[in-house]
Amino acid sequence: RGSHIYSSVRMDTPPFRQFRLGEGSVIESFCCINNAVGDVTIGNHSRTGLHCTVIGPVGIGHHVHLAQGVVVTALNHVYDDPDQLIDSQGVTTRKVTIDDDVWIGAHAVILPGVTVGRHAVVAAGAVVTAPVPPFTVVAGVPARVIKHIQPNHTQQS
């Protein structure tokens, strides 16, 4: 209810996997949402900005904002056997979880198996390869904590 998926969005969402978009959420133009290898769920009042790519399995919470060009992927290619072509070795998936109240800056990349904690901020251009603790700001390649945000426990969630 009250959600919008722009017409130019590429929805690679076969019916044998779950895709869920919460109330009041938006997927902006030129995004690609792919649940072919794992479910994709996006919570309420979340925004997926221009040119984002989300490849499941991915769980995105409520009040999450992905700026333009963000990549969130739970998919990786297997390449361990140098005697085989990479595309013949298959893929692996490790679920990505983005908790509530998260801001991910432009062109950041969130890689397989990562959890981004509540009220965290991922700086523009960061490549996140490890869990992001709640109430932190991470930046860099690979992303590292650069700031802690002190929660005000009197604010509403």
Buried (B, 14 or more C-beta within 10 A) or exposed (E): EEBEBEEEBEBBBEEEBEBEBBEBBBBBEBBBBBBEBBBBBBBBBBBBBBBBBBBBBBBBBBBBBBBBBBBBBBBBEEEEEEEEEEEEEEEEBBBBBBBBBBBBBBBBBBBBBBBBBBBBBBBBBBBBBBBBBBBBBBBEEEBEBEEEEEEEEEEEE
